[in-house]
Amino acid sequence: MRKIILTLAAMTATGMAWAAPSALELTAQSGEARTVFQLKGKHSRQQLVATAAEEGRDVDVTRTVKYSITPPNIVAVSPTGLVTPLRDGAATITATTGNLKSEVKVTVAEFDVAQPINFANQIVPIFTKAGCNSGGCHGKSGGQNGFSLSLLGFEPQEDYEYLVKEGRGRRLSPASPGNSLLLLKGAGILPHGGGGRLDPNSHDYALITRWISMGMPRGEETDPTVVAIEVYPQASGCWCECRTADQCDGHIQ
């Protein structure tokens, strides 16, 4: 029997740890939706991943299923399965293909409450993803054109000093975040040897802008941090296929 599995691919911060994604499996004979995740604050988001199991193998159908929300004004779901909040409340998201469907429930809380930003946990990873703190750019010894970042963000406290306190305050402008050199050069709006690294329409660009407008907070020691990463579904054997799972010694599964 063909089935649709709707599972959460991203992880959601809960207290001091990160909650593992919950999997929900539905067939044509089962239609009960379960509450599987919560969005907290207007800037939160969650990625849904839909897979179809057929003839013993799973196929990613996240971009081909049709998504609908009931009621329609609690969250929005993009054609690629990205869920973003619209207001506080609870809703059911349905992924449909043919005559089969899978449903998950989502709740939105504290939509009007400004959520804190942690520099080391949320801002520094953007530089790493964009390559800004790589060895060939600002992360190399001596930095680049007078601006340094720690290699791959290993020293976030130093990065904070470089951004906030060096450069005579020209790199960041809390009064006018969009005019910060970090964003103007990072997006390629002003000449930048590394070219455009940030899309002005992206979530990362918006997050940095919000961080600057909030006065560039460092964050608190009690803020959530990543303590583990798990992959779902779990493989039954060693990734290199040299031995079975119970015999695997030292390989990542």
Secondary structure, DSSP 8 states (H G I E B T S, - for coil): --EEEEEE-S-EEETTEEE---EEEE-TT----EEEEEEESTT--EEEEEEEEETTEEEE-TTTSEEEEESTTSEEE-TT-EEEE-SSEEEEEEEEETTEEEEEEEEEE-TTS-----IIIIIHHHHHHHTTTSTTTTTSTT-BTTB---GGGS-HHHHHHHHHTSGGG-S--TTSGGG-HHHHHHTTSS--TT---S-TTSHHHHHHHHHHHTT-----TTS--------SS--SB-TT-SSBTTT--S---
